[in-house]
Amino acid sequence: MAQFTTRDGRPFEPEYLLAIDPKICIGCGRCFKVCSRNVMTLRGMDEDGRWVDLDEEDDGDVEKKVMMLIDEGACIGCGSCARVCPTGAQRHGRP
């Protein structure tokens, strides 16, 4: 595994976003707002736990909105999303 350092030379071990628990996520969007890498997106979930498009909300299919990991390879492991998540819905670590 590569060794990383901060600008002043201190060791840094990235903790990458590995998963978002849809049962815990409240879809507040705080993590999405602080992420500059387009790692997540807001999606709808129906009452059976299946992903649905948000434009289907007019049909009443959306039970709740949650964040979904869409590009895990873009995550740089900065941890900003974890610091703003009010529910602890995210799991971070090393792949």
C-alpha positions in Angstrom: 0.0 0.0 0.0 1.2 3.5 -0.8 2.4 5.8 1.9 0.8 9.2 2.1 1.8 12.4 3.9 0.2 15.8 4.6 1.7 18.9 3.1 4.0 19.3 6.1 5.1 15.7 6.0 3.0 14.1 8.7 1.8 10.5 7.8 -1.8 10.3 6.5 -3.8 7.1 6.1 -6.9 7.6 4.0 -10.2 6.1 5.2 -12.2 5.5 2.1 -16.0 5.5 2.0 -16.9 1.8 1.6 -20.7 1.8 2.1 -23.7 3.8 3.1 -26.3 2.0 5.2 -29.7 3.0 3.7 -31.5 1.9 6.9 -29.6 4.6 8.8 -29.2 7.3 6.2 -31.8 10.1 6.4 -30.9 11.7 3.0 -30.0 15.0 4.5 -27.3 15.6 1.8 -24.6 17.0 4.1 -22.1 14.4 2.9 -22.9 15.1 -0.7 -22.4 18.9 -0.2 -18.9 18.4 1.3 -17.7 15.9 -1.2 -15.8 17.4 -4.2 -15.3 14.1 -5.9 -18.9 13.1 -6.9 -18.7 9.8 -4.9 -22.4 9.8 -3.9 -25.8 10.8 -5.2 -29.3 11.1 -3.6 -31.7 8.3 -4.6 -35.2 7.2 -3.7 -36.1 4.0 -2.0 -39.5 2.3 -2.0 -41.2 0.6 0.9 -39.6 -2.7 -0.1 -36.1 -1.3 0.0 -35.6 -1.1 -3.8 -33.9 1.8 -5.5 -36.3 4.0 -7.5 -35.7 7.1 -9.6 -36.6 10.3 -7.8 -38.7 11.5 -10.7 -41.1 8.6 -9.9 -41.9 10.5 -6.7 -45.0 11.8 -8.3 -46.3 8.2 -8.5 -45.8 7.8 -4.7 -43.1 5.1 -5.1 -40.5 6.9 -3.0 -40.8 5.9 0.7 -37.6 7.8 1.6 -34.5 9.5 0.1 -31.0 8.2 0.9 -27.5 8.7 -0.3 -26.0 6.0 -2.5 -22.4 5.3 -3.2 -22.0 5.6 -7.0 -18.2 6.0 -7.7 -16.2 4.5 -4.9 -13.0 4.8 -7.0 -13.2 8.6 -6.9 -13.0 8.7 -3.1 -9.7 10.1 -1.8 -10.3 9.1 1.8 -10.4 12.6 3.3 -13.2 11.8 5.8 -15.2 15.0 5.3 -18.4 13.1 4.7 -18.0 11.1 7.9 -17.5 14.3 9.9 -20.8 15.8 8.8 -23.0 12.7 8.8 -25.5 13.1 11.7 -26.4 9.5 11.8 -23.2 7.6 11.3 -24.6 5.8 8.2 -21.3 5.5 6.5 -18.7 2.9 6.8 -15.1 3.9 6.1 -11.8 1.9 5.9 -9.2 0.5 3.6 -10.4 -1.6 0.6 
